[in-house]
Amino acid sequence: MSNAAIAVRRTGAISRGVGVTTQVYAEKAQNAEIWDVEGRRYIDFAAGIAVVNTGHRHPKVIAAVKDQLDRFTHTCHQVVPYESYVRLAERLNQIVPGDFVKKTVFVTTGAEAVENAVKIARAATGRSAVIAFTGGFHGRTFMGMTLTGKVAPYKTGFGAMMPDVFHVPFPIELHGQTVEASLGVLDKLFKADVDPTRVAAFIIEPVQGEGGFYDVPKAFMEKLREIADQHGILLIADEVQTGFCRTGKLFAMEHYGVAADITTMAKGLGGGFPIAAVTGRADIMDAPVAGGLGGTYGGNPIGVAAANAVLDVIEAEGLSERAVSLGNRLKQRLQSLREAVPQIADIRGPGFMNAVELNIPATGTPNPDFTNRVREKALEKGLIVLTCGVYGNVIRFLAPLTIEDDVFSEALAILEATLRECAAEV
């Protein structure tokens, strides 16, 4: 069996709309390593897009799932509930930021969590409008892609978007968009397009994922919270990619000193098994009528078992501190390459949610071709990395937080060699 042969079969069997970053077909994986069907080993700096923060097949997660498989796999929580769902909700209610009583609902995907957060916000406020931000990513469902602040490929060809969704420029100093300028646009939006008393919620990623790993300036998040309180608007933190220690805190909102009313999460919560959640103020979460929330597979017992184990691993292995340590090592290595790789325009990211932005040195404009060449050459050398950003000129680093030190050192050596070679070719 070969990657090339499977790729041919894939083209004939699967919709073109499902894109892939590599043509590496996985055979097995362990912690931060993947082996393909041809037996080649890769170091995984994607982690399933920040899903396996606790590594591929963490022993404690696998043990919890095997134990649950021996008990039952599905009853539908809305029909025959189970204690593990309640226990996981209790744990999230305690650890999600916010000094108030909380409640939780489980669904299956990050997009579904976002959809339900909007439903809950509308039910709680009696309002319909939602304000999101350019460059944000909130999923591929109709509400998710409407909230997403990037057209291609997420909105291309899908017709009219959902009504009553507005976008404000995300403040990125590197791109000349200041906090003051973004707040000015929001003020104009309230004057020209939507009365703030008709806005149910703001939704924002504390660190943009697909948008380029730009973190929200602290002053902007604080002001957003102030404006929300002033007008009775709810603040939704989309922590689908930032949650579960990725940024050096259990949740990225802990960096800001203000709390969201509703938090969405998925990815790292399940350690490789599908589960997502919405946690928020108890009175807000209770606004929908009974039966208004849920789903056949929402809070599936296998995903719940995995999530409870993930929370145990995070606590036992100190993964927030580990994220900070790994991220610092990576950023220091990238900083040491600035002279040799003049395409490096910015190195950023809290914890181990890091990115390097690559531009054309002479003009300072985005350089997606160079960025993609780095990705391709790294893959040739056995390192899987992802690109992102509105201009496709950002490489993001999302290795498992449990990666062994020697494997991490090997990955940094590959990354350095790749960047040096690509810069020398220009």
Secondary structure, DSSP 8 states (H G I E B T S, - for coil): --HHHHHHHHHHHS-TTS--S----EEEEEBTEEEETTS-EEEESSHHHHT-TT-BT-HHHHHHHHHHHTT-S---TTTS--HHHHHHHHHHHHHSS-SS-EEEEEESSHHHHHHHHHHHHHHHHS--EEEEETT----SSHHHHHHSS--TTTTTTS-S--SSEEEE---BGGGTB-HHHHHHHHHHHHHHT--GGGEEEEEE-SB-TTTTS-B--HHHHHHHHHHHHHHT-EEEEE-TTTTTTTTSSSSGGGGTT---SEEEE-GGGTTTS--EEEEEEHHHHT-S-TTSS--TTTT-HHHHHHHHHHHHHHHHHTHHHHHHHHHHHHHHHHHTTTTT-TTEEEEE-STT-EEEEEB-TTT--B-HHHHHHHHHHHHHTTEE-EEESTTS-EEEE---TT--HHHHHHHHHHHHHHHHHHHHH-
